[in-house]
């Protein structure tokens, strides 16, 4: 049985390949390592649902279940042989083949005339401020991380910095085009 590839499934398989661990520890490590910038673990339930999918697909197995004092029962997972092979295949595919993704921002750009040009410009200027803040934070994370981590553990942050820089340049230009009148429309939705 095969399971659907996802960034979260790949991350969880990767973590249990490092060492057997329980779900809460997986989520904790993703956050501690700032991988929650690239893998969505905001909802703890999604971690458990993904673990269930990986179990059903035979990519991970239960190593042990234990209970300590007044804590809830903890199940520790480890990868199966098929899980190791699947992780390696997913990684090769994710690195080599651009995925057809549907982020919100390009979708919003596709329907700009829903708003008035001034509304769009104001929203884009808010986005510029958010991007600038995120970029500054990312630069700080990279500088701090470079002090004790090898570059291989920071490449996704380097990619994010490059993507944010490009987006920031584009959004600034688009906002300027709206401000100057180089981009305008008369179309209005009812």
Secondary structure, 3 states (H helix, E strand, C coil): CCCCCCHHHHHHHHHHHHCCEEHHHHHHHHHHCCHHHCCCCCCHHHHHHHHHHHHHCCCEEEEEEECCCCCCCEEEEEECHHHHHHHHHHHHHHHHCCCCCCCHHHHHHCCHHHCCHHHHHHHHHHHHHHHHHHHHHHHHHHHHHHCCCCHHHCHHHHHHHHHHHHHHHHHHHHHHHHHHCCCCCCCCCC
